[in-house]
Amino acid sequence: VHFAESGGGLVEPGGSLRLSCEASGFPFNDYGASWWRQGPGKEREQVAEISSDGRYRKYSDSVKGRFTITRDNRWNTAYLRMDSLKPEDTAAYFCYVRYQVADWWGSGTQVTVSS
């Protein structure tokens, strides 16, 4: 199982970014996926999840209305569109799948929101 995450960077408050997570090594189409983040000095928290077919989505209260999770099973890729970014969104962002009773994490992509 491998994840290739991309799309992080430095953005000003109010800006937008789109993160990508391309999965390989397992049947991505059959599993739900989620995005998590870990800010400086904070615990890792889930920000969004999506079902295998993309019909069900759930968001944490801190990002609801600003972030959108999607997936394209043709490309084995999950996305996180982040709008109206705030300094408190600064964190390393990770994609996650639970597959064969094991937790699989990407290596993370850094998002920094600062003026």
Secondary structure, DSSP 4 states (H G I P E B T S, - for coil): -EEEEE--EEE-TT--EEEEEEEESS-GGGS-EEEEEE-TTS--EEEEEE-TTS--EEE-TTTTTTEEEEEETTTTEEEEEE-S--GGG-EEEEEEEEETTEEEE---EEEEE--
